[in-house]
Amino acid sequence: MDARPASPIPSFWRDAALPFIELRSIEDGRKVCYGRHSHAFFSIGAITGGQSTYSNREMDRQVSQGTVVLMNPGDVHACNPIDGDPWSYLMCYVDPQWLGELQHAQGFTDAPAFQRFADIASDDAELYQGLLALRSGLLGPLLSTTEKRAEAEAFFGLTLQRLVLEGERDDSLNPRLEIAAELIEQHCGEPLRLDTLCEAAQLSPSQLIRGFKQRYGMTPHAYLLNRRIQFAHARLKSGAALAEVAQEAGFADQAHFQRTFKQLLAATPGQYRG
C-alpha cells in the first residue's frame, strides 16, 4: 500500500490549558516561503527532514535534518526551501515570561525575566530528540495536562543546560528608536506615517530608517507590518473572525491582510485559525 503523501499544509496545536506553548509543523515545505519577520515569543524548532536555508540576525546558513534552530523574541529571521528540495520541520513557540520564570526557578538567572539565548542553532542530538519527544507527548492522548506541563519544563530544562544564555544587550540601544518602536507597538492598528514616527523620536527619516535596520533588522514600515501580523496572530488564536481581525490590525482589506500574513508566517489566517 502506498504511503500517504506528505502534506504542504501547516498544522497547528495549542491547548487552552497550556497557554504558554504552541506547536506548528509541516511535512512538505517545498513551497513554504517566509518573509523576514520576528515574533514576540521565543521559538525553537527542528528540521525533521531534508534541508533549507536559515537566516537569523546577521547569519545565513544551510540547515538539515537534526538541526535545532532558535529565535529570541524580536530576532528577525526566515527559513526557506533550497531550489525546491523537500524539507520538513517542527516549531515550538513559547511565552517568554513563562520561560523566564523557568530560567530563574532552575537557577540560570538572577531574576524571573526572560534572558536571551546566545545560540541561534545547534546540532545537539539529545536536544533534537527531546523536542520530537515533547511534540509526541503534547499531541498524544495519554498524558494529563499536569504531565504535559512537566514534559515541557523538562525539555526546556534540558535546553537551558545545553545552550548558552547571553548577557543583557540593552545598555547601548538608542532610546529614540525605542520611542518609535513603542509608538508602533501601541498603535499598530492605526495609520502611522513615517513623519509621525520621526517627530516622536526626534530623528530624521534617514536616521530612523538606518537605525531601525541596525537595531531591529527591518525598516519602520516592515516593523509595523510585522507588529500588525503579531497582533493578528494573537487575535486569531483567541478565535476572532478573519474580517474583524483584518480591520483591527489596520489592513485596508482582507486580501492585503491575507497576503501579508501568508508572506510572513507561511500560512493563511484561515489555516492558522482552524
N, C-alpha and C positions, 0 to 999 in steps of 0.2 A: 504494500500500500504506500502511495506517495506521501511524503511528509507535508504537513501544512506549510504553505509558502509564508515567508517572513512578511510581516505587515509593515507598511510605511507609515501607518497612523500611530501617533504617540498615545501612550496610555498613561493615566494618572491615578495615583492612590492617595487618599487622605482620609482621616478618621477624626470626627469631631471630638472624640475622647482623647486624642493625641494631637492637639492643635499646633504643636511646636515642630512637627516634622511632616514632610510630604515627599512623595516619590514620583518620578517620571521615567519612562523607558520607551525605547523604540527598537524594533527588531531589524528594520531595513532603513538605514539612514542615507541611502544614496542620493535622495532628493531633499534631505533635511539641511537647509542652509540658514544660518543665523547671521543677522547683522550684529555688529559690535554693540554690546549692551552691558548693563550691570544690574544687580539686584540689591534689595535692602537686606536680604537674608544671606546666610552662609551656605555655600554649595559645595558638595563633594560628590564626585561621580566616578564611574568605572567604564572604561572601554571594554565591552564584553565580546566584541568580535571585529575583525578587520582592522582598519586604520583610518585616521583622519588627521586634519591639521588642528592645532590648538594654539590660540593666541590669548595671552593674558599679560597685562601691564605692557612691558616693552619686549616680551619674549614671544617668539613664534617657533613652534616645534611640531614634529610629527609624533603622534601617539598611536599606540596599537593595543591589541588585547592584553589585558593585565595591567595597564597603566591606570593609576588613580589621579584624577585632576581635582584641584581645589580652587575656589574663588571666594575671597573675602568679600564682605558687603562693600559695594562700591567699586570693586575691581571691574574694569572694562575688559570684556573677553568675548570670544567666539570659538566655535568648534564646527568644522565643516568637512564634507567628503573630499576625497582626493580623486579627481578625474573619474568620478562615477564608481569608484571601488566600493564594495559593500562594507558597511560598518554598523555596529550596534552599540548601544550604551545604556547606562542606568545613571540617573541623577537623584541625589537626595538633597532636599532643601530644608534648612534648619533655622529656627528662630535664634538670632544671635544672643538675645537676652537669656534664653534657656541654656545655650551653650556656654555663655559667660559665667552663669551660675555654676555650671558643672566644672568649668575650669577652676573656679575658686574653691568649690567643695572638695576637689581632688588635689588641692594644694599647688596648682600650677600658676596661680596669680594671687596677688595680694588683695584684690577687690573683685566683687562679683559683676564685673563689666567685661564684655567680650574683648579679648585680645587677639589681634590678627595673627594668622599663620604666616611664617616666612616662606614655607614651601608652597609652590603652586602646582607641583606634580610629583608623583612618587611611583616607583616600580616595586614597592614593598609587597611581596606576595601575600603575606598574612593580612595586611590591610585590605588588599583587593578581595580576598576570600571572605574577610569579615564583613565587607559591605554587601557582598552577594548573600551571605547568610542573614544579614539584617533584613534585606528585602524579602527573603523567603519567610522569615519569622513574621514580618509585618503583614504580608499578603496572605499567609496561611490561616486556616481556621482553628488551629489547635491552641494557640496562646491567648491568654486573657489580656485585657488592657494593661493590667499591672505587669504581667510578664513581658509584654511588648515594650513598655516603658523601660524595664530593666535591660532588655536586649539593646535598646538604643543607648542607654547610659553605658553599657559595657563596650559597645563598639566605639563610641566617642571617647571613652577612657583609653582604649587602645590607640585611637588616633592621636590623643594627647601624648601618649608615651612614645609613639613612633615619629612624630613630626615636631618641628621647632616653631615656637611662638616668637614673634618679633616684638621689639620694644615699641613704645609709643613713637609715632612719627609726626604728631600734630604741631610741635613747637614752632616749626618753620613755615607753617601754612600762612598764606596771605589772608588776613581776616576780611579783606574787602571781597575776595572771591566767595568766602563763606556767606557773606551777606546776600550776594546774588543767588547763591545756591539755596539758601534758606527761603528766599522770596519765591523761587521756583517750587520748592517743596510745599510751601503753604498755599500757593495759588496756581498749582499746575493745571487745574481745570479751566482757568481763565485765560483770555488772550494776554500774552506777555510780549511786549516789544523789546527789541534789543536796547533801545534808548532808555526804556524804563529800568532795565537791569543796570545799565551803565550809570544812570543817575543815582540809583540806590547804592551802588558800590563805589561811586565816585572814581570811575575808571573810564578811559576812552574805549570805543568799540574794539580797536586793535589790541589794547591791553587786556580787555575782558576775554576776548576770543583766544588769544595766546595763552593767557593764564588758565582758562578752563581746559584747554588741550593739555597743558602741562600737569595740572592738578587732578583733573577728572578723566582725562583721556578722550574727551569729546568736546565739541563746540557747545555753547549755551543752548542753541536750538536742539541739538541732538540730546543734550541733557534733559531738556524739557520734555521731548517726546518719550525718552526713556522713563522719566518720572511719571508721565501720564499712563504708560503701559504698566508700570508697577502698581499704580493706583487701581487701574482696571483689573489687573490680576487679582488683587485683594478683594475687589467688589464681586468679581465673578466667583471667587472661592466661596463667598457668602451666599451665592445663589441669585444675585441680582440679574435682571433681564438685560439682554445684549444692548437693546436700543437705549435703555436707561443709562447703562454704564458708558456707552459711547458719548452720550451727551454730557454726563457728569465729568468725564475725563477731558472734555474740551475739544472733541473732534467734531468737525463740521457735519459729517455724515457717517453712517455705519460703514460705508465702503472704505473710507480713509482709515477708520478705526481697524477694520478687518485687515487691511494691507499692512499697517504699521505693526499690529500685534503679531501677525504671522512673520513679518520680516525680522522682528527682534526675538521672538520666542519659538519660531519654527513650529507653530501650531495655530489653528484658528481659535478665536474666542469660544466658538461653539464646541470645539473638540476639548478645550480645557474645562469649560463649564460642565460638560457631560449631560 
